[in-house]
Amino acid sequence: MKTLNDPFIAYECVNAIGNSLNLDEMLTEVVETFVRCAKAEGGKYLEKKTHYTTLIHIGEEFSPSETFEYETDSFSIHETKEGKILNIPVTHGHFLFLFTAKSDIDAFATLFSAFRIKLSNAIDACRSVEKLCSSNLSLSQQIDKEKNRNHATEKLMISQSRLAIMGEMIGMIAHQWRQPITLIGMLTNNTLLDVQLGDIKEKQLISDLQLIDKQIHFLSRTIDDFRNFFRPNKLPKTVTFGEIGTELTTIMGKSFLNRRISLIFEGEDETPFITYKNELLQVFINILNNAKDAFADQHTEYPVIRFHLGENESSSMFFISDNAGGIPQTIIARIFEPYFSTKSEKNGTGLGLYMSAIIVERHLKGSILACSDEKGTTFAIKIPKNGPKKGYDVY
């Protein structure tokens, strides 16, 4: 028959300590093992915080007497109406065991006391893990909070970027409309003058009215083109390189023509790819507008922008090159930073290229790079040919 002095009992008891880093699991295994080995009626672990709280209870219920002394450096035995209670203090708490039958309590107490340091270390380790888990949870919540804050900031910055482009587009619409409106006004005045002079020629009047109608349709189509640009795409759609070229020419063409900028598209017009078209157009417009401003700053004699499409099995690649004299190597690494601009406060927000990078990398799941020399700058944009795998919030 095994006794409390049996080395196998000691091995079983010490082997129950520290098997889990979950405090409840570890304490449950310790109390169950010691109750069984000591043939006690019950056992529990009490922890002191503001007051003593029972964390684990195994076996029969029992309570210390009112005169029970918790604060003690070594084990103590107390008589109660339920039986004898063995109190063994450890760091931050106490193990209590109830004995009703005749038992060698002193031998068990001596055995148990030998493991006090190991028990205290195991409890401290579990508490440390709890604190670490709590800290990780708090850190995770803070990260989520910052992500949400950054997401909101990003939405605001994209809105600011779009507003900036909208302001430029209003100017572009004015360029697009100036000639048709002038022509309509001229034809109208001529017709009124013919009426006053009584010199109405039916054939000429019909021709003038047809020309006015043609110009009105042009004005209406221009508004639709610009309005469609600001209509967000909820789903990626198939678009061709030719469609991209046509829309960029519609939006930027008049402005470029007035500044004598040649916009040349190189690639197969019918080459298809799947993407969020308007968002990609926003990126291209930002780059083209920067080139246009650079031409003005450098007084480029023959300004040219080449827009080239390349592709492989999985990606569509766009290369936009200008001859505007290039970006200084001292700042080219910073051009995708927020609020960084080489333009004056009046002409630049510093958001265009930053938001272009955000759109390409996070939303279109692609990449954007820039390289430059003394001749000019080239932007390289790569996007998945079959569209981004995951969608994004449309702002």
C-alpha positions as CSV (number, residue, x, y, z in Angstrom):
1,M,0.0,0.0,0.0
2,K,1.4,3.4,-1.0
3,T,2.0,6.0,1.8
4,L,2.6,9.7,1.5
5,N,6.3,9.0,1.9
6,D,6.3,6.9,-1.2
7,P,8.4,8.5,-4.0
8,F,5.8,7.6,-6.6
9,I,3.3,9.7,-4.7
10,A,5.7,12.6,-4.7
11,Y,6.4,12.1,-8.4
12,E,2.7,12.1,-9.2
13,C,2.1,15.3,-7.2
14,V,5.0,17.2,-8.7
15,N,4.1,16.0,-12.2
16,A,0.6,17.6,-11.8
17,I,2.1,21.1,-11.5
18,G,2.5,23.4,-14.5
19,N,1.1,21.1,-17.2
20,S,-1.1,24.0,-18.5
21,L,-0.6,27.7,-18.8
22,N,-4.4,28.2,-18.2
23,L,-4.7,28.9,-14.5
24,D,-8.0,27.2,-14.0
25,E,-6.9,24.0,-15.8
26,M,-3.6,23.9,-14.0
27,L,-5.1,24.5,-10.5
28,T,-7.8,21.9,-11.1
29,E,-5.2,19.2,-12.0
30,V,-3.1,20.1,-8.9
31,V,-6.0,20.1,-6.4
32,E,-7.5,16.9,-7.9
33,T,-4.1,15.1,-7.8
34,F,-3.3,16.1,-4.2
35,V,-6.8,15.3,-2.9
36,R,-6.6,11.8,-4.4
37,C,-3.0,11.2,-3.2
38,A,-3.7,12.4,0.3
39,K,-7.2,10.8,0.4
40,A,-8.6,14.1,1.5
41,E,-12.4,14.8,1.4
42,G,-12.0,18.0,-0.5
43,G,-9.6,20.7,-1.6
44,K,-9.7,24.3,-2.9
45,Y,-7.5,27.2,-4.0
46,L,-8.3,30.7,-2.7
47,E,-6.7,33.8,-4.1
48,K,-6.4,37.1,-2.4
49,K,-7.3,40.2,-4.3
50,T,-9.5,42.7,-2.4
51,H,-10.7,39.6,-0.5
52,Y,-10.3,35.9,-0.7
53,T,-12.0,34.3,-3.6
54,T,-12.3,30.6,-4.3
55,L,-11.0,29.8,-7.8
56,I,-11.0,26.0,-7.7
57,H,-13.0,23.6,-5.5
58,I,-12.8,19.8,-5.7
59,G,-14.8,17.3,-3.5
60,E,-16.8,18.1,-0.4
61,E,-17.7,21.6,0.4
62,F,-16.1,23.1,3.5
63,S,-15.4,26.6,4.9
64,P,-12.7,27.8,7.3
65,S,-13.8,29.0,10.7
66,E,-14.1,32.7,11.5
67,T,-10.8,32.5,13.4
68,F,-9.0,31.0,10.4
69,E,-5.6,32.7,9.9
70,Y,-4.7,33.1,6.3
71,E,-1.6,35.2,6.8
72,T,1.0,32.6,7.6
73,D,4.4,31.6,6.2
74,S,4.1,27.9,6.7
75,F,1.3,25.3,6.7
76,S,-1.2,25.2,9.6
77,I,-4.0,22.9,10.6
78,H,-7.4,24.0,11.9
79,E,-10.1,22.1,13.6
80,T,-13.7,22.8,12.3
81,K,-17.0,21.1,12.7
82,E,-16.5,19.5,9.2
83,G,-13.0,18.1,10.1
84,K,-9.4,19.2,10.0
85,I,-8.5,21.8,7.4
86,L,-4.9,22.0,6.2
87,N,-3.8,25.5,5.1
88,I,-0.7,25.8,2.9
89,P,0.0,29.3,1.7
90,V,1.7,30.1,-1.6
91,T,2.3,33.4,-3.4
92,H,-1.0,35.4,-3.7
93,G,-3.2,32.6,-2.3
94,H,-3.8,29.4,-0.2
95,F,-4.4,25.7,-0.8
96,L,-6.9,24.3,1.7
97,F,-7.6,20.5,2.1
98,L,-10.3,18.9,4.3
99,F,-9.6,15.7,6.2
100,T,-12.3,13.8,8.1
101,A,-10.7,10.4,8.4
102,K,-7.6,9.6,10.3
103,S,-4.7,10.7,8.0
104,D,-1.1,11.6,8.3
105,I,-1.8,15.3,7.7
106,D,1.7,16.4,8.8
107,A,3.4,14.1,6.3
108,F,1.1,15.4,3.5
109,A,1.7,19.0,4.6
110,T,5.4,18.4,4.5
111,L,5.2,16.8,1.1
112,F,3.0,19.6,-0.3
113,S,5.1,22.4,1.2
114,A,8.1,21.0,-0.7
115,F,6.4,22.0,-3.9
116,R,5.4,25.6,-2.8
117,I,8.0,27.3,-4.9
118,K,7.2,25.3,-8.0
119,L,3.5,26.0,-7.4
120,S,4.1,29.7,-7.0
121,N,6.1,29.8,-10.2
122,A,3.5,27.9,-12.1
123,I,0.7,30.2,-10.9
124,D,2.9,33.3,-11.7
125,A,3.5,31.8,-15.2
126,C,-0.3,31.4,-15.8
127,R,-0.9,34.9,-14.6
128,S,1.8,36.2,-16.9
129,V,0.2,34.4,-19.9
130,E,-3.2,35.9,-18.9
131,K,-1.6,39.4,-18.8
132,L,0.1,38.7,-22.2
133,C,-3.2,37.5,-23.7
134,S,-5.0,40.6,-22.3
135,S,-2.2,42.9,-23.6
136,N,-2.4,41.2,-27.0
137,L,-6.2,41.6,-27.1
138,S,-5.9,45.2,-26.1
139,L,-3.2,45.7,-28.8
140,S,-5.3,43.9,-31.4
141,Q,-8.2,46.2,-30.5
142,Q,-6.0,49.3,-30.8
143,I,-4.7,48.1,-34.2
144,D,-8.3,47.5,-35.4
145,K,-9.2,51.0,-34.1
146,E,-6.2,52.5,-36.0
147,K,-7.1,50.6,-39.1
148,N,-10.7,51.9,-38.9
149,R,-9.3,55.4,-38.3
150,N,-6.8,55.1,-41.3
151,H,-9.7,53.7,-43.4
152,A,-11.8,56.8,-42.6
153,T,-8.8,59.0,-43.3
154,E,-8.2,57.2,-46.6
155,K,-11.8,57.7,-47.6
156,L,-11.5,61.4,-46.8
157,M,-8.3,61.8,-48.8
158,I,-9.8,60.0,-51.8
159,S,-12.7,62.4,-51.6
160,Q,-10.3,65.3,-51.5
161,S,-8.4,63.9,-54.5
162,R,-11.6,63.5,-56.4
163,L,-12.7,67.0,-55.6
164,A,-9.4,68.3,-56.8
165,I,-9.8,66.5,-60.1
166,M,-13.4,67.7,-60.3
167,G,-12.2,71.3,-60.1
168,E,-9.8,70.6,-63.0
169,M,-12.5,68.9,-65.0
170,I,-14.8,71.9,-64.7
171,G,-12.0,73.8,-66.4
172,M,-11.8,71.0,-69.0
173,I,-15.5,71.2,-69.6
174,A,-15.2,74.9,-70.2
175,H,-12.5,74.2,-72.8
176,Q,-14.7,71.5,-74.4
177,W,-17.8,73.8,-74.5
178,R,-16.2,77.1,-75.5
179,Q,-16.0,76.5,-79.3
180,P,-19.5,74.8,-79.7
181,I,-21.2,77.6,-77.6
182,T,-19.4,80.3,-79.7
183,L,-20.6,78.6,-82.9
184,I,-24.2,78.3,-81.6
185,G,-24.2,82.0,-80.6
186,M,-22.8,83.0,-84.0
187,L,-25.4,80.9,-86.0
188,T,-28.2,82.3,-83.8
189,N,-27.2,85.9,-84.3
190,N,-26.9,85.4,-88.0
191,T,-30.4,83.9,-88.1
192,L,-31.8,86.8,-86.1
193,L,-30.2,89.3,-88.4
194,D,-31.6,87.5,-91.5
195,V,-35.1,87.6,-89.9
196,Q,-34.7,91.4,-89.2
197,L,-33.5,92.0,-92.8
198,G,-36.2,89.7,-94.2
199,D,-33.6,87.7,-95.9
200,I,-34.4,84.1,-94.7
201,K,-33.2,81.4,-96.9
202,E,-34.9,78.1,-96.0
203,K,-32.0,75.9,-97.2
204,Q,-29.5,77.9,-95.2
205,L,-31.7,78.0,-92.1
206,I,-32.1,74.2,-92.1
207,S,-28.4,73.8,-92.4
208,D,-27.7,76.2,-89.5
209,L,-30.3,74.5,-87.3
210,Q,-28.8,71.0,-88.1
211,L,-25.4,72.3,-87.1
212,I,-26.8,73.8,-83.9
213,D,-28.4,70.5,-83.1
214,K,-25.1,68.7,-83.7
215,Q,-23.3,71.0,-81.3
216,I,-26.0,70.6,-78.7
217,H,-25.6,66.8,-78.9
218,F,-21.8,67.3,-78.5
219,L,-22.4,69.3,-75.4
220,S,-24.8,66.7,-73.9
221,R,-22.4,63.9,-74.7
222,T,-19.5,65.8,-73.0
223,I,-21.5,66.1,-69.8
224,D,-22.3,62.4,-69.9
225,D,-18.7,61.5,-70.3
226,F,-17.6,63.6,-67.3
227,R,-20.5,62.5,-65.2
228,N,-19.8,58.8,-65.9
229,F,-16.2,59.3,-64.6
230,F,-17.5,60.2,-61.1
231,R,-20.0,57.4,-61.0
232,P,-18.4,54.7,-58.8
233,N,-18.0,51.1,-60.1
234,K,-19.4,48.6,-57.6
235,L,-18.1,45.7,-59.6
236,P,-15.1,45.3,-61.9
237,K,-16.0,45.1,-65.5
238,T,-14.2,44.2,-68.8
239,V,-12.7,47.2,-70.6
240,T,-10.4,47.6,-73.6
241,F,-7.4,49.7,-74.1
242,G,-9.2,51.5,-76.9
243,E,-12.0,52.5,-74.5
244,I,-9.4,53.9,-72.0
245,G,-7.8,55.8,-74.8
246,T,-11.1,57.3,-76.0
247,E,-12.2,58.4,-72.5
248,L,-8.8,60.0,-71.7
249,T,-8.9,61.8,-75.0
250,T,-12.4,63.0,-74.3
251,I,-11.6,64.2,-70.9
252,M,-8.1,65.6,-71.5
253,G,-8.0,66.1,-75.2
254,K,-9.1,69.7,-75.5
255,S,-6.9,70.8,-72.6
256,F,-3.9,69.1,-74.3
257,L,-4.8,70.4,-77.7
258,N,-4.8,74.0,-76.4
259,R,-1.3,73.4,-74.9
260,R,-0.1,71.6,-78.1
261,I,0.6,68.4,-76.1
262,S,0.7,65.2,-78.2
263,L,-1.0,62.2,-76.5
264,I,0.0,59.0,-78.3
265,F,-1.5,55.6,-77.5
266,E,0.6,52.5,-78.4
267,G,-1.0,49.1,-78.1
268,E,-3.8,47.0,-79.4
269,D,-7.1,48.8,-79.0
270,E,-9.1,45.6,-78.6
271,T,-6.9,44.2,-75.7
272,P,-9.3,43.5,-72.8
273,F,-8.8,43.4,-69.1
274,I,-11.1,43.4,-66.0
275,T,-10.8,46.3,-63.5
276,Y,-12.6,49.2,-61.9
277,K,-12.5,51.5,-64.9
278,N,-13.2,54.9,-63.3
279,E,-10.7,54.3,-60.6
280,L,-8.0,53.4,-63.1
281,L,-8.9,56.5,-65.1
282,Q,-8.5,58.6,-62.0
283,V,-4.9,57.3,-61.7
284,F,-4.2,58.0,-65.4
285,I,-5.6,61.5,-65.1
286,N,-3.5,62.3,-62.1
287,I,-0.3,61.3,-64.0
288,L,-1.3,63.1,-67.2
289,N,-2.1,66.3,-65.3
290,N,1.3,66.2,-63.6
291,A,2.9,65.8,-66.9
292,K,0.9,68.7,-68.3
293,D,2.0,70.9,-65.4
294,A,5.6,69.8,-65.8
295,F,5.6,70.8,-69.5
296,A,4.4,74.3,-68.5
297,D,7.1,74.6,-65.8
298,Q,9.9,73.4,-68.2
299,H,8.5,75.3,-71.2
300,T,8.9,72.1,-73.3
301,E,9.0,73.0,-76.9
302,Y,7.4,69.8,-78.3
303,P,5.6,68.1,-75.4
304,V,4.7,64.5,-76.0
305,I,3.2,61.8,-73.7
306,R,3.4,58.2,-74.9
307,F,0.8,55.8,-73.3
308,H,1.9,52.2,-74.0
309,L,0.1,49.0,-73.1
310,G,1.9,45.7,-72.5
311,E,0.7,42.4,-71.1
312,N,1.6,38.9,-70.0
313,E,-0.5,35.9,-69.0
314,S,-1.7,37.4,-65.7
315,S,-1.1,41.2,-65.9
316,S,-1.8,44.3,-67.9
317,M,1.0,46.8,-67.8
318,F,0.7,50.5,-68.6
319,F,3.7,52.7,-69.3
320,I,3.2,56.5,-69.4
321,S,6.3,58.4,-70.5
322,D,6.8,62.2,-71.0
323,N,9.6,64.4,-72.2
324,A,9.1,67.1,-69.5
325,G,12.7,67.0,-68.2
326,G,12.3,64.4,-65.4
327,I,11.9,64.5,-61.6
328,P,15.1,65.2,-59.6
329,Q,16.6,62.0,-58.1
330,T,16.6,63.7,-54.7
331,I,12.8,63.7,-54.5
332,I,11.6,60.9,-56.8
333,A,11.5,58.5,-53.9
334,R,9.0,60.7,-52.1
335,I,6.5,61.4,-54.9
336,F,4.0,58.8,-53.6
337,E,4.0,60.3,-50.0
338,P,0.9,62.1,-48.8
339,Y,0.9,65.9,-49.1
340,F,4.3,65.9,-50.8
341,S,4.2,68.2,-53.9
342,T,6.7,69.9,-56.1
343,K,4.0,72.4,-57.0
344,S,3.0,75.6,-55.2
345,E,0.2,75.5,-52.7
346,K,-2.0,77.2,-55.2
347,N,-1.5,74.5,-57.9
348,G,-0.9,71.3,-55.9
349,T,-2.4,69.4,-53.0
350,G,0.2,66.6,-52.8
351,L,-2.6,64.0,-52.9
352,G,-2.7,63.0,-56.6
353,L,0.1,60.5,-56.8
354,Y,-0.4,59.3,-53.2
355,M,-4.0,58.5,-53.9
356,S,-3.0,56.9,-57.2
357,A,-0.7,54.5,-55.3
358,I,-3.5,53.8,-52.8
359,I,-6.0,53.0,-55.6
360,V,-3.5,50.9,-57.6
361,E,-2.0,48.9,-54.7
362,R,-4.9,48.5,-52.3
363,H,-7.9,48.7,-54.5
364,L,-6.9,47.4,-57.9
365,K,-4.4,44.9,-56.3
366,G,-1.5,46.1,-58.6
367,S,1.7,48.1,-58.4
368,I,2.9,51.5,-59.4
369,L,6.5,52.6,-60.0
370,A,8.2,55.7,-61.4
371,C,11.7,56.2,-62.9
372,S,13.2,59.4,-64.3
373,D,16.2,60.9,-66.0
374,E,17.1,64.3,-67.5
375,K,14.8,63.6,-70.5
376,G,11.6,62.7,-68.8
377,T,9.6,60.5,-66.4
378,T,8.0,57.1,-66.9
379,F,5.3,55.7,-64.7
380,A,4.7,51.9,-64.8
381,I,1.4,50.5,-63.6
382,K,0.7,46.8,-63.4
383,I,-2.8,45.4,-62.6
384,P,-4.2,41.9,-62.7
385,K,-5.6,41.1,-66.1
386,N,-8.6,39.3,-64.6
387,G,-9.4,41.9,-62.0
388,P,-8.7,42.2,-58.3
389,K,-9.5,39.0,-56.4
390,K,-11.3,41.0,-53.7
391,G,-13.4,44.1,-54.0
392,Y,-13.2,47.2,-51.9
393,D,-15.4,49.9,-50.5
394,V,-16.5,52.3,-53.1
395,Y,-16.0,55.8,-51.9
